[in-house]
Amino acid sequence: MSIATSGKVTAEAIGGEPRGADRGVRLVDLGANAKPAGRRLLTSVGRAALRALVPVGLVVVWQIASLSGLVEPSVLPSPLMVIEAFGELIATGELQAAVPASLHRALTGLALGASTGLALGLFAGLWRLGEELFDAPLQMLRTIPFIAMIPLFIIWFGIGETAKVALIYGATIFPVYLNTYAGVRGVDPKLIEAAKVFGLNPQKISLRVIMPTALPSILVGIRFSAGISLLALVAAEQINARSGIGYILNNANQNQRTDVIIAGIIVYALLGIVIDLAMRWIERLALPWRAYIVFA
């Protein structure tokens, strides 16, 4: 029996028996890139079109409802009016100034919260002492809605940037902690026993066995926290914001500009998509061995 290293196997290697003139080596291409490049491109374009089908359809229905008078412009402006609001925000420079300010708050809080959650999750997952010290308090704290903490954070940190970042920080700790803890505790004990047999000390077992095995779960936690950071950002920017998307929304609310409010909400949604795509890209880089199963 022989198996080629190029992703192809012989008929005998997969259980078949050669017959007649086919007794020579017959190769079956099992490579991931077996499809022609043109076909792969068409498949990618088709998937992208399928993903865009529902959002585009909703926008079309929205526009038709606005044109037919089923929806009042003061209640829900048409897509064209929202596009005009986008143009106004870009022309005045408000949008260009708001997006970096909001992203800075969200990413700062996410970085601090994810780091804390990762450290606590590893400590509680690897050591019994860490679990006894931190797991019960964190399980209680995670059930408190972060929005309910806004008045307390204002008392503690005032109405400046510190309160906004602190709110995002507090909201993003728990998804990373829970997934890190679960990932570490979910490592197969047989892998640890095998590492001990090969003479690895506890430090090497943690770095070479436990961490790589728990990494998919850790990245899922960070991805959840990235989404929650934007939810917390929306609440944080209601705290006397002087910049950012929340500042635009507050001004639009005072001026009864529904079109600008919807434009700001769409910006939040687009930021969420961008952050999610970035996390997917990081997952693919960090987990090149991971199989992505897709059902047609």
C-alpha positions as CSV (number, residue, x, y, z in Angstrom):
1,M,0.0,0.0,0.0
2,S,1.3,3.4,-0.9
3,I,0.0,6.9,-0.2
4,A,1.3,9.8,-2.2
5,T,2.3,12.8,-0.2
6,S,0.7,15.2,-2.8
7,G,-2.8,14.7,-1.5
8,K,-3.5,11.7,-3.8
9,V,-4.0,8.1,-2.8
10,T,-4.0,4.8,-4.8
11,A,-7.1,2.8,-5.3
12,E,-5.6,0.1,-3.1
13,A,-5.0,2.6,-0.3
14,I,-8.7,3.5,-0.1
15,G,-9.9,-0.1,-0.2
16,G,-10.4,-0.7,-3.9
17,E,-8.9,-3.6,-5.9
18,P,-7.4,-2.9,-9.3
19,R,-8.8,-5.0,-12.2
20,G,-7.6,-5.8,-15.7
21,A,-5.8,-3.0,-17.4
22,D,-6.2,-0.8,-14.3
23,R,-3.7,-2.8,-12.2
24,G,-1.3,0.1,-12.4
25,V,-1.4,2.9,-9.9
26,R,-4.6,5.0,-10.1
27,L,-4.5,8.3,-8.3
28,V,-7.6,10.0,-6.8
29,D,-7.1,13.7,-6.2
30,L,-8.2,14.5,-2.7
31,G,-6.5,18.0,-2.5
32,A,-8.4,21.0,-1.3
33,N,-7.5,22.9,-4.4
34,A,-8.8,20.3,-6.9
35,K,-11.4,22.7,-8.3
36,P,-10.3,24.9,-11.2
37,A,-9.5,28.5,-10.4
38,G,-12.4,29.8,-12.5
39,R,-14.9,27.6,-10.8
40,R,-13.6,28.6,-7.4
41,L,-14.0,32.3,-8.4
42,L,-17.6,31.7,-9.6
43,T,-18.4,29.9,-6.3
44,S,-17.0,32.8,-4.3
45,V,-19.0,35.4,-6.3
46,G,-22.1,33.3,-5.9
47,R,-21.7,33.1,-2.1
48,A,-21.1,36.8,-1.9
49,A,-24.2,37.5,-3.9
50,L,-26.2,35.1,-1.7
51,R,-25.0,36.8,1.4
52,A,-26.1,40.2,0.0
53,L,-29.5,39.0,-1.2
54,V,-31.4,39.4,2.0
55,P,-30.0,42.9,2.9
56,V,-30.6,44.2,-0.6
57,G,-34.1,42.8,-0.6
58,L,-34.9,44.5,2.6
59,V,-33.6,47.8,1.4
60,V,-35.7,47.5,-1.8
61,V,-38.9,46.7,0.3
62,W,-38.0,49.7,2.5
63,Q,-37.7,52.0,-0.5
64,I,-41.0,50.8,-2.0
65,A,-42.8,51.2,1.3
66,S,-41.5,54.8,1.5
67,L,-42.4,55.7,-2.0
68,S,-45.9,54.2,-1.7
69,G,-46.6,56.2,1.5
70,L,-47.0,53.2,3.7
71,V,-44.3,54.7,6.0
72,E,-44.2,58.3,7.0
73,P,-40.7,59.9,6.4
74,S,-40.8,61.3,10.0
75,V,-41.1,57.8,11.3
76,L,-38.8,56.0,9.0
77,P,-37.0,58.0,6.3
78,S,-36.4,56.3,2.9
79,P,-33.0,54.8,2.0
80,L,-32.4,57.7,-0.3
81,M,-32.9,60.2,2.5
82,V,-30.5,58.2,4.7
83,I,-27.9,58.2,1.9
84,E,-28.3,62.0,1.7
85,A,-27.8,62.2,5.5
86,F,-24.6,60.2,5.0
87,G,-23.5,62.7,2.4
88,E,-24.2,65.6,4.7
89,L,-22.2,64.0,7.6
90,I,-19.3,63.3,5.2
91,A,-19.4,66.8,3.7
92,T,-19.3,68.5,7.2
93,G,-16.5,66.1,8.3
94,E,-18.5,64.9,11.3
95,L,-18.4,61.2,10.3
96,Q,-14.7,61.2,9.6
97,A,-14.0,62.6,13.1
98,A,-16.6,60.4,14.8
99,V,-15.6,56.9,13.6
100,P,-11.9,57.1,14.9
101,A,-13.1,58.4,18.3
102,S,-15.6,55.6,18.7
103,L,-13.3,52.9,17.5
104,H,-10.6,54.1,19.9
105,R,-13.0,53.7,22.8
106,A,-14.2,50.3,21.7
107,L,-10.8,48.9,20.9
108,T,-9.2,50.3,24.1
109,G,-12.0,48.8,26.3
110,L,-11.8,45.5,24.3
111,A,-8.0,45.2,24.7
112,L,-8.2,45.8,28.4
113,G,-11.2,43.5,29.0
114,A,-10.0,40.7,26.8
115,S,-6.5,40.7,28.5
116,T,-8.1,40.6,31.9
117,G,-10.6,37.9,30.9
118,L,-7.8,35.8,29.4
119,A,-5.5,36.1,32.5
120,L,-8.4,35.2,34.9
121,G,-9.6,32.4,32.7
122,L,-6.1,30.8,32.5
123,F,-5.6,31.2,36.2
124,A,-8.9,29.7,37.1
125,G,-8.6,27.0,34.5
126,L,-5.0,25.9,35.3
127,W,-5.0,26.2,39.0
128,R,-7.6,25.1,41.6
129,L,-6.7,28.2,43.7
130,G,-7.7,30.5,40.8
131,E,-11.0,28.7,40.4
132,E,-11.8,29.1,44.1
133,L,-10.8,32.7,44.2
134,F,-12.3,34.1,41.0
135,D,-14.9,31.8,39.4
136,A,-17.8,32.4,41.8
137,P,-17.4,36.2,42.0
138,L,-17.2,36.4,38.2
139,Q,-20.2,34.2,37.7
140,M,-22.2,36.6,39.8
141,L,-20.9,39.8,38.3
142,R,-21.5,38.6,34.7
143,T,-25.3,38.4,35.3
144,I,-25.4,42.2,36.1
145,P,-26.4,44.2,32.9
146,F,-23.6,46.6,32.1
147,I,-26.1,49.3,31.3
148,A,-27.2,49.1,35.0
149,M,-23.6,50.1,35.9
150,I,-23.7,53.4,34.1
151,P,-24.9,55.5,37.1
152,L,-22.2,53.9,39.3
153,F,-19.5,54.4,36.8
154,I,-20.4,58.1,36.5
155,I,-20.1,58.5,40.2
156,W,-16.7,56.7,40.2
157,F,-15.1,58.0,37.1
158,G,-17.1,61.1,36.2
159,I,-18.4,61.9,32.7
160,G,-15.2,61.8,30.8
161,E,-13.5,59.2,28.6
162,T,-12.5,57.1,31.7
163,A,-16.2,56.2,32.4
164,K,-16.8,55.2,28.8
165,V,-13.8,53.0,28.5
166,A,-14.4,51.5,31.9
167,L,-18.0,50.5,30.9
168,I,-16.7,48.7,27.7
169,Y,-13.9,47.1,29.8
170,G,-16.3,45.7,32.3
171,A,-18.6,44.4,29.6
172,T,-15.9,42.5,27.6
173,I,-14.2,40.6,30.4
174,F,-16.7,37.8,30.9
175,P,-17.0,36.3,27.4
176,V,-13.3,35.9,27.2
177,Y,-13.1,34.5,30.8
178,L,-15.8,32.0,30.3
179,N,-14.5,30.7,27.0
180,T,-10.9,30.6,28.2
181,Y,-11.9,28.7,31.3
182,A,-14.0,26.2,29.4
183,G,-11.3,25.7,26.8
184,V,-8.6,25.0,29.3
185,R,-10.9,22.6,31.3
186,G,-12.0,20.9,28.1
187,V,-8.6,19.7,27.1
188,D,-8.5,15.9,26.8
189,P,-6.8,14.4,29.9
190,K,-5.2,11.8,27.6
191,L,-3.2,14.6,25.9
192,I,-1.9,15.8,29.2
193,E,-1.0,12.2,30.2
194,A,0.8,11.7,26.9
195,A,2.8,14.9,27.5
196,K,3.8,13.7,30.9
197,V,5.0,10.4,29.4
198,F,7.2,12.3,27.0
199,G,8.8,14.1,30.0
200,L,7.2,17.6,29.6
201,N,7.1,19.7,32.8
202,P,3.9,21.6,33.8
203,Q,5.1,24.8,32.1
204,K,5.7,23.1,28.8
205,I,2.5,21.2,29.0
206,S,0.6,24.5,29.5
207,L,2.4,26.2,26.6
208,R,2.6,23.3,24.1
209,V,-0.5,21.3,24.9
210,I,-3.2,23.2,26.8
211,M,-2.9,26.6,25.2
212,P,-3.0,25.4,21.5
213,T,-5.9,23.1,22.3
214,A,-7.8,25.8,24.1
215,L,-7.0,28.5,21.5
216,P,-10.2,28.0,19.4
217,S,-12.4,28.5,22.4
218,I,-10.3,31.5,23.5
219,L,-10.7,33.1,20.1
220,V,-14.5,32.5,20.2
221,G,-14.6,34.4,23.5
222,I,-12.6,37.3,22.0
223,R,-14.9,37.4,19.0
224,F,-18.0,37.6,21.3
225,S,-16.3,40.3,23.3
226,A,-15.6,42.3,20.2
227,G,-19.3,42.3,19.4
228,I,-20.2,43.2,23.0
229,S,-17.7,46.1,22.9
230,L,-19.8,47.8,20.3
231,L,-23.0,47.2,22.3
232,A,-21.3,48.8,25.3
233,L,-20.0,51.6,23.1
234,V,-23.6,52.6,22.2
235,A,-24.4,52.9,25.9
236,A,-21.1,54.5,26.8
237,E,-21.5,57.2,24.3
238,Q,-24.7,58.4,25.9
239,I,-22.6,59.6,28.8
240,N,-22.0,63.2,27.9
241,A,-20.2,62.4,24.6
242,R,-18.4,65.3,23.0
243,S,-17.2,63.2,20.1
244,G,-17.9,59.9,18.3
245,I,-21.0,58.4,16.7
246,G,-23.0,58.7,20.0
247,Y,-22.4,62.5,19.9
248,I,-23.9,62.6,16.4
249,L,-26.9,60.6,17.5
250,N,-27.5,62.8,20.5
251,N,-27.4,66.0,18.3
252,A,-29.7,64.3,15.8
253,N,-32.2,63.4,18.5
254,Q,-32.3,66.9,19.8
255,N,-32.9,68.2,16.2
256,Q,-35.5,65.5,15.4
257,R,-33.3,64.3,12.5
258,T,-34.5,60.7,12.1
259,D,-32.4,60.2,8.9
260,V,-29.2,61.1,10.7
261,I,-30.1,58.7,13.6
262,I,-30.6,55.8,11.2
263,A,-27.3,56.7,9.5
264,G,-25.5,56.5,12.8
265,I,-27.1,53.2,13.6
266,I,-26.0,51.9,10.2
267,V,-22.4,53.1,11.0
268,Y,-22.5,51.0,14.3
269,A,-23.7,48.0,12.3
270,L,-20.9,48.4,9.7
271,L,-18.3,48.7,12.4
272,G,-19.7,45.4,13.8
273,I,-19.3,43.7,10.5
274,V,-15.7,45.0,10.0
275,I,-14.7,43.9,13.5
276,D,-16.3,40.4,13.0
277,L,-14.5,40.0,9.6
278,A,-11.2,41.0,11.3
279,M,-11.7,38.4,14.0
280,R,-12.5,35.7,11.4
281,W,-9.3,36.6,9.6
282,I,-7.3,36.4,12.9
283,E,-8.9,33.0,13.6
284,R,-7.8,31.6,10.2
285,L,-4.3,32.9,10.8
286,A,-4.1,31.5,14.3
287,L,-5.8,28.2,13.5
288,P,-4.4,27.1,10.1
289,W,-5.0,23.4,11.0
290,R,-8.7,23.9,11.8
291,A,-11.2,22.3,9.5
292,Y,-14.0,24.5,8.2
293,I,-16.9,22.2,7.4
294,V,-19.5,23.7,5.0
295,F,-22.7,21.9,4.1
296,A,-24.0,22.8,0.6
